[in-house]
Protein backbone atom coordinates (compact mmCIF):
# COMPACT_ATOMS: atom_id res chain seq x y z
CA UNK A 1 0.00 0.00 0.00
CA UNK A 2 1.41 3.36 -1.04
CA UNK A 3 1.93 5.67 1.91
CA UNK A 4 3.98 8.53 0.48
CA UNK A 5 4.12 10.82 -2.56
CA UNK A 6 7.02 11.95 -4.71
CA UNK A 7 7.03 15.71 -4.25
CA UNK A 8 9.70 16.54 -6.82
CA UNK A 9 12.26 14.74 -8.95
CA UNK A 10 14.88 15.89 -11.45
CA UNK A 11 16.29 13.28 -13.81
CA UNK A 12 19.10 15.68 -14.75
CA UNK A 13 20.22 15.94 -11.11
CA UNK A 14 19.21 12.36 -10.27
CA UNK A 15 17.45 13.12 -6.99
CA UNK A 16 14.25 14.45 -5.47
CA UNK A 17 12.08 14.53 -2.37
CA UNK A 18 9.25 12.42 -1.00
CA UNK A 19 6.46 13.65 1.27
CA UNK A 20 6.11 10.89 3.89
CA UNK A 21 3.36 10.90 6.57
CA UNK A 22 5.64 9.62 9.36
CA UNK A 23 9.11 10.93 8.45
CA UNK A 24 8.15 14.20 6.73
CA UNK A 25 10.25 15.22 3.74
CA UNK A 26 12.72 12.55 2.63
CA UNK A 27 15.54 12.96 0.14
CA UNK A 28 16.00 10.14 -2.41
CA UNK A 29 18.07 9.46 -5.48
CA UNK A 30 17.28 7.59 -8.70
CA UNK A 31 19.13 4.46 -7.57
CA UNK A 32 16.76 4.09 -4.59
CA UNK A 33 13.81 3.46 -6.93
CA UNK A 34 12.96 0.25 -8.75
CA UNK A 35 10.83 2.28 -11.22
CA UNK A 36 11.15 5.52 -13.22
CA UNK A 37 10.08 8.17 -10.64
CA UNK A 38 7.88 11.17 -11.44
CA UNK A 39 6.35 13.88 -9.24
CA UNK A 40 2.96 12.77 -7.92
CA UNK A 41 3.75 9.03 -7.87
CA UNK A 42 2.25 7.26 -4.86
CA UNK A 43 5.09 5.20 -3.39
CA UNK A 44 6.09 2.87 -0.58
CA UNK A 45 9.28 3.78 1.25
CA UNK A 46 10.76 0.38 2.12
CA UNK A 47 13.91 1.59 3.89
CA UNK A 48 15.34 4.85 5.25
CA UNK A 49 18.68 5.77 6.81
CA UNK A 50 20.21 8.85 8.39
CA UNK A 51 22.12 11.14 6.05
CA UNK A 52 25.61 12.37 6.88
CA UNK A 53 24.73 15.95 5.95
CA UNK A 54 22.75 17.66 7.20
CA UNK A 55 23.13 15.46 10.25
CA UNK A 56 19.90 14.01 11.57
CA UNK A 57 17.98 14.17 8.29
CA UNK A 58 16.68 11.00 6.64
CA UNK A 59 17.14 9.57 3.16
CA UNK A 60 14.95 6.95 1.46
CA UNK A 61 17.25 4.22 0.20
CA UNK A 62 14.63 1.79 -1.15
CA UNK A 63 11.42 3.02 -2.80
CA UNK A 64 8.77 1.08 -4.73
CA UNK A 65 5.71 2.19 -6.69
CA UNK A 66 2.85 -0.35 -6.80
CA UNK A 67 1.31 1.36 -9.86
CA UNK A 68 4.46 1.12 -12.03
CA UNK A 69 6.44 -1.86 -13.29
CA UNK A 70 10.03 -2.26 -12.08
CA UNK A 71 12.93 -0.90 -14.15
CA UNK A 72 14.65 -3.52 -16.25
C-alpha positions in Angstrom: 0.0 0.0 0.0 1.4 3.4 -1.0 1.9 5.7 1.9 4.0 8.5 0.5 4.1 10.8 -2.6 7.0 11.9 -4.7 7.0 15.7 -4.2 9.7 16.5 -6.8 12.3 14.7 -8.9 14.9 15.9 -11.5 16.3 13.3 -13.8 19.1 15.7 -14.7 20.2 15.9 -11.1 19.2 12.4 -10.3 17.5 13.1 -7.0 14.3 14.4 -5.5 12.1 14.5 -2.4 9.2 12.4 -1.0 6.5 13.7 1.3 6.1 10.9 3.9 3.4 10.9 6.6 5.6 9.6 9.4 9.1 10.9 8.5 8.1 14.2 6.7 10.2 15.2 3.7 12.7 12.6 2.6 15.5 13.0 0.1 16.0 10.1 -2.4 18.1 9.5 -5.5 17.3 7.6 -8.7 19.1 4.5 -7.6 16.8 4.1 -4.6 13.8 3.5 -6.9 13.0 0.2 -8.8 10.8 2.3 -11.2 11.2 5.5 -13.2 10.1 8.2 -10.6 7.9 11.2 -11.4 6.3 13.9 -9.2 3.0 12.8 -7.9 3.8 9.0 -7.9 2.2 7.3 -4.9 5.1 5.2 -3.4 6.1 2.9 -0.6 9.3 3.8 1.3 10.8 0.4 2.1 13.9 1.6 3.9 15.3 4.8 5.2 18.7 5.8 6.8 20.2 8.8 8.4 22.1 11.1 6.1 25.6 12.4 6.9 24.7 15.9 6.0 22.7 17.7 7.2 23.1 15.5 10.3 19.9 14.0 11.6 18.0 14.2 8.3 16.7 11.0 6.6 17.1 9.6 3.2 14.9 7.0 1.5 17.3 4.2 0.2 14.6 1.8 -1.1 11.4 3.0 -2.8 8.8 1.1 -4.7 5.7 2.2 -6.7 2.9 -0.4 -6.8 1.3 1.4 -9.9 4.5 1.1 -12.0 6.4 -1.9 -13.3 10.0 -2.3 -12.1 12.9 -0.9 -14.2 14.7 -3.5 -16.2 
